[in-house]
Amino acid sequence: NTNTNTNTQTLDRFGLPPPTIDDVFPPLSSDVSRVPMHSKRCPHDFDKDEVANAMKNHLGVDLDVFDDRGYSIHVERNDDDDDD
């Protein structure tokens, strides 16, 4: 006779409980700035300085590689572009 407990939590291969959405994406505290991005659903204008200010304590992203609208300004090179 085997007793099964329906309340037993599933464990991963290391014996740990699987991560929850809050483990992967922890809720932001109220002191974190939220900056809306421009999209059809969110028609706000992109402000590069506002984004830089919001990210400065959280992400180390070089915003110099983006223009004032938030698009990448890098130039893609072809194999034919080699300076041999």
N, CA, C and O of each residue as an XYZ file, in Angstrom:
336
protein
N       0.845     -1.176      0.000
C       0.000      0.000      0.000
C       0.898      1.251      0.000
O       1.669      1.464      0.936
N       0.792      2.071     -1.051
C       1.626      3.259     -1.172
C       0.802      4.491     -0.856
O      -0.270      4.699     -1.425
N       1.310      5.302      0.052
C       0.645      6.564      0.376
C       1.194      7.649     -0.533
O       2.409      7.839     -0.606
N       0.312      8.367     -1.231
C       0.753      9.489     -2.061
C       0.172     10.751     -1.478
O      -1.010     10.829     -1.144
N       1.021     11.717     -1.367
C       0.605     13.000     -0.817
C       0.383     13.954     -1.979
O       1.336     14.284     -2.685
N      -0.841     14.404     -2.198
C      -1.149     15.295     -3.309
C      -0.590     16.692     -3.086
O      -0.592     17.502     -4.014
N      -0.113     16.998     -1.891
C       0.456     18.305     -1.597
C       1.972     18.336     -1.802
O       2.606     19.366     -1.571
N       2.556     17.217     -2.232
C       3.990     17.166     -2.436
C       4.367     18.059     -3.608
O       3.785     17.963     -4.688
N       5.348     18.928     -3.384
C       5.788     19.854     -4.417
C       6.754     19.146     -5.364
O       7.582     18.345     -4.929
N       6.648     19.443     -6.649
C       7.566     18.901     -7.636
C       8.930     19.545     -7.456
O       9.027     20.757     -7.265
N       9.972     18.750     -7.515
C      11.333     19.249     -7.361
C      12.090     19.041     -8.665
O      11.784     18.135     -9.441
N      13.091     19.901     -8.894
C      13.908     19.737    -10.093
C      14.952     18.653     -9.858
O      14.958     18.016     -8.805
N      15.831     18.442    -10.823
C      16.813     17.362    -10.712
C      17.825     17.569     -9.593
O      18.540     16.637     -9.225
N      17.893     18.783     -9.048
C      18.793     19.066     -7.931
C      18.073     18.990     -6.588
O      18.676     19.216     -5.539
N      16.782     18.673     -6.626
C      16.012     18.582     -5.397
C      15.471     19.916     -4.923
O      15.034     20.043     -3.779
N      15.499     20.909     -5.798
C      15.005     22.239     -5.452
C      13.653     22.479     -6.096
O      13.351     21.900     -7.140
N      12.837     23.327     -5.488
C      11.559     23.646     -6.124
C      11.812     24.430     -7.410
O      12.755     25.219     -7.467
N      10.995     24.230     -8.439
C      11.197     24.974     -9.688
C      11.003     26.468     -9.455
O      10.230     26.867     -8.584
N      11.703     27.293    -10.232
C      11.573     28.744    -10.040
C      10.176     29.225    -10.392
O       9.516     28.688    -11.281
N       9.749     30.237     -9.681
C       8.460     30.862     -9.962
C       8.704     32.086    -10.837
O       9.852     32.478    -11.046
N       7.662     32.676    -11.338
C       7.782     33.883    -12.151
C       8.426     35.007    -11.337
O       9.168     35.818    -11.891
N       8.155     35.064    -10.040
C       8.765     36.086     -9.185
C      10.254     35.836     -8.963
O      11.005     36.773     -8.693
N      10.692     34.570     -9.076
C      12.116     34.269     -8.983
C      12.850     34.757    -10.236
O      13.960     35.281    -10.151
N      12.223     34.579    -11.385
C      12.839     34.953    -12.652
C      12.730     36.455    -12.894
O      13.702     37.096    -13.294
N      11.550     37.011    -12.653
C      11.301     38.439    -12.822
C      10.773     39.010    -11.512
O       9.562     39.157    -11.349
N      11.664     39.333    -10.574
C      11.194     39.823     -9.277
C      10.421     41.129     -9.435
O      10.752     41.951    -10.289
N       9.396     41.318     -8.614
C       8.627     42.558     -8.679
C       9.532     43.764     -8.407
O      10.417     43.705     -7.553
N       9.306     44.837     -9.126
C      10.093     46.053     -8.935
C       9.570     46.817     -7.731
O       8.363     46.893     -7.504
N      10.480     47.375     -6.975
C      10.068     48.189     -5.831
C       9.574     49.544     -6.336
O       9.778     49.891     -7.500
N       8.941     50.288     -5.479
C       8.339     51.563     -5.872
C       9.378     52.628     -6.203
O       9.038     53.640     -6.816
N      10.639     52.428     -5.811
C      11.655     53.425     -6.111
C      12.294     53.241     -7.491
O      13.169     54.019     -7.872
N      11.867     52.224     -8.242
C      12.392     51.985     -9.587
C      11.546     52.760    -10.590
O      10.320     52.644    -10.618
N      12.237     53.561    -11.419
C      11.532     54.346    -12.439
C      10.987     53.428    -13.517
O      11.630     52.452    -13.904
N       9.808     53.747    -13.991
C       9.209     53.033    -15.114
C       9.085     54.016    -16.263
O       8.449     55.062    -16.136
N       9.703     53.668    -17.393
C       9.701     54.547    -18.554
C       8.968     53.837    -19.678
O       9.400     52.770    -20.115
N       7.880     54.400    -20.149
C       7.148     53.749    -21.253
C       7.923     53.840    -22.554
O       8.631     54.817    -22.800
N       7.786     52.822    -23.382
C       8.414     52.807    -24.699
C       7.345     53.085    -25.745
O       6.170     52.783    -25.534
N       7.747     53.656    -26.863
C       6.821     53.983    -27.935
C       6.396     52.707    -28.668
O       7.238     51.901    -29.065
N       5.114     52.537    -28.839
C       4.563     51.443    -29.631
C       3.138     51.830    -29.993
O       2.628     52.857    -29.545
N       2.505     51.003    -30.800
C       1.111     51.290    -31.165
C       0.215     51.277    -29.933
O      -0.744     52.044    -29.841
N       0.539     50.393    -28.983
C      -0.259     50.316    -27.759
C       0.116     51.389    -26.761
O      -0.678     51.729    -25.884
N       1.314     51.924    -26.886
C       1.816     52.910    -25.933
C       2.407     54.079    -26.722
O       3.606     54.075    -26.999
N       1.605     55.075    -27.090
C       2.060     56.126    -28.010
C       2.892     57.234    -27.370
O       2.808     58.386    -27.794
N       3.688     56.906    -26.364
C       4.547     57.912    -25.736
C       5.805     58.117    -26.571
O       6.242     57.204    -27.271
N       6.373     59.283    -26.502
C       7.625     59.553    -27.191
C       8.784     58.980    -26.393
O       8.785     59.013    -25.162
N       9.760     58.457    -27.104
C      10.968     57.908    -26.495
C      11.864     59.059    -26.055
O      12.126     59.976    -26.833
N      12.329     59.015    -24.829
C      13.223     60.041    -24.310
C      14.489     59.333    -23.834
O      14.503     58.714    -22.770
N      15.545     59.431    -24.629
C      16.793     58.719    -24.343
C      17.354     59.088    -22.972
O      17.844     58.217    -22.254
N      17.289     60.362    -22.602
C      17.795     60.780    -21.290
C      16.981     60.185    -20.149
O      17.539     59.805    -19.119
N      15.672     60.102    -20.326
C      14.809     59.516    -19.302
C      15.111     58.025    -19.138
O      15.148     57.513    -18.019
N      15.325     57.338    -20.253
C      15.663     55.914    -20.206
C      17.024     55.721    -19.533
O      17.184     54.839    -18.691
N      18.002     56.548    -19.907
C      19.340     56.452    -19.303
C      19.271     56.669    -17.799
O      19.932     55.966    -17.036
N      18.476     57.638    -17.374
C      18.332     57.913    -15.944
C      17.673     56.742    -15.213
O      18.064     56.410    -14.094
N      16.683     56.122    -15.838
C      15.984     54.999    -15.209
C      16.880     53.765    -15.113
O      16.749     52.979    -14.175
N      17.791     53.587    -16.078
C      18.625     52.385    -16.116
C      19.950     52.525    -15.382
O      20.618     51.521    -15.134
N      20.343     53.728    -15.032
C      21.706     53.965    -14.558
C      22.124     53.121    -13.355
O      23.299     52.775    -13.240
N      21.214     52.787    -12.472
C      21.565     51.994    -11.287
C      21.263     50.510    -11.454
O      21.424     49.729    -10.517
N      20.825     50.124    -12.655
C      20.376     48.743    -12.833
C      21.068     48.011    -13.980
O      21.393     46.830    -13.856
N      21.292     48.699    -15.088
C      21.866     48.061    -16.269
C      23.049     48.865    -16.777
O      23.015     50.095    -16.777
N      24.075     48.186    -17.203
C      25.218     48.860    -17.783
C      25.162     48.786    -19.296
O      25.887     47.998    -19.904
N      24.322     49.588    -19.905
C      24.160     49.583    -21.357
C      24.726     50.880    -21.912
O      24.435     51.963    -21.405
N      25.538     50.762    -22.960
C      26.101     51.931    -23.622
C      25.032     52.505    -24.546
O      24.819     51.988    -25.642
N      24.371     53.551    -24.119
C      23.287     54.139    -24.910
C      23.799     54.969    -26.078
O      23.002     55.474    -26.868
N      25.111     55.120    -26.201
C      25.666     55.850    -27.347
C      25.480     55.088    -28.650
O      25.637     55.663    -29.727
N      25.150     53.807    -28.569
C      24.930     53.025    -29.789
C      23.489     53.123    -30.280
O      23.106     52.429    -31.222
N      22.680     53.991    -29.641
C      21.295     54.208    -30.048
C      21.088     55.668    -30.401
O      21.694     56.557    -29.803
N      20.216     55.907    -31.389
C      19.909     57.294    -31.735
C      18.868     57.842    -30.760
O      18.476     57.154    -29.818
N      18.424     59.066    -30.982
C      17.487     59.713    -30.060
C      16.093     59.094    -30.086
O      15.271     59.387    -29.218
N      15.819     58.240    -31.074
C      14.530     57.544    -31.127
C      14.623     56.128    -30.565
O      13.624     55.409    -30.517
N      15.833     55.723    -30.135
C      16.010     54.406    -29.535
C      16.428     53.325    -30.503
O      16.506     52.157    -30.123
N      16.704     53.689    -31.761
C      17.123     52.704    -32.752
C      18.645     52.561    -32.755
O      19.373     53.529    -32.534
N      19.109     51.350    -33.006
C      20.535     51.087    -33.071
C      21.153     51.860    -34.226
O      20.570     51.942    -35.307
N      22.345     52.432    -33.996
C      23.019     53.178    -35.051
C      24.266     52.449    -35.537
O      25.114     53.040    -36.206
N      24.380     51.165    -35.201
C      25.547     50.407    -35.654
C      25.461     50.178    -37.161
O      24.378     50.199    -37.747
N      26.595     49.963    -37.759
C      26.665     49.704    -39.189
C      27.082     48.256    -39.374
O      28.111     47.818    -38.859
N      26.263     47.519    -40.120
C      26.608     46.129    -40.377
C      27.619     46.067    -41.496
O      27.533     46.810    -42.473
N      28.579     45.174    -41.346
C      29.607     45.007    -42.364
C      29.377     43.718    -43.122
O      28.964     42.712    -42.546
N      29.642     43.753    -44.403
C      29.629     42.549    -45.238
C      31.034     41.989    -45.262
O      31.985     42.688    -44.911
N      31.182     40.745    -45.669
C      32.519     40.171    -45.820
C      33.303     40.929    -46.874
O      34.534     40.933    -46.840
N      32.604     41.581    -47.825
C      33.253     42.344    -48.884
C      33.841     43.657    -48.364
O      34.607     44.312    -49.071
N      33.490     44.047    -47.138
C      33.943     45.318    -46.585
C      35.320     45.242    -45.941
O      35.791     46.232    -45.381
N      35.975     44.083    -46.010
C      37.300     43.945    -45.393
C      38.289     44.914    -46.023
O      38.270     45.124    -47.236
N      39.134     45.493    -45.221
C      40.125     46.465    -45.698
C      41.458     45.761    -45.965
O      42.464     46.080    -45.331
N      41.472     44.827    -46.879
C      42.716     44.105    -47.194
C      43.514     44.805    -48.240
O      44.586     44.331    -48.619
